Amino acid sequence: VQLVESGGGLVQAGGSLRLSCAASTRAFNTYHVGWFRQAPGKEREFVAAINWIRSNTLYADSVKGRFTISRDNAKNTAYLQMNSLKPEDTALYYCALSGRTSVSDDEYVYGFWGQGTQVTVSS
């Protein structure tokens, strides 16, 4: 399984970006999708996740109300809409797939990872 993230870039504080995660597998609709991020000098952290049938979503407290995760199973693609961006959102953003029973914020249950897309928010 290959995952390719796109949509990152440089944006001013208060701006928006929409990240995409394209998956190579036709079984995409059987996986939960998670978004994670890693800032320089920091550990990777959970951002958001959505289960395979879009009935359940999880968000980190730091992004609740600003970020929205979604997916289009027909296109084998997941999205992360990021609004009201802050400088502290600056990081490399990764998408990942999990085949576990329940959607999770635990990075260790995600078996497939993309290479990441850089998001930089200027103040």
Buried (B, 14 or more C-beta within 10 A) or exposed (E): BEBBBEBBEEBEEEBEBBBBBBBEBEEBBEBBBBBBBBBEEEEBBBBBBBBBEBEEBBBBEBBEEBBBBBBEBEEBBBBBBBBEBBEEBBBBBBBBBBBEEEBBBEBEBBEBBBEBBEBBBEE
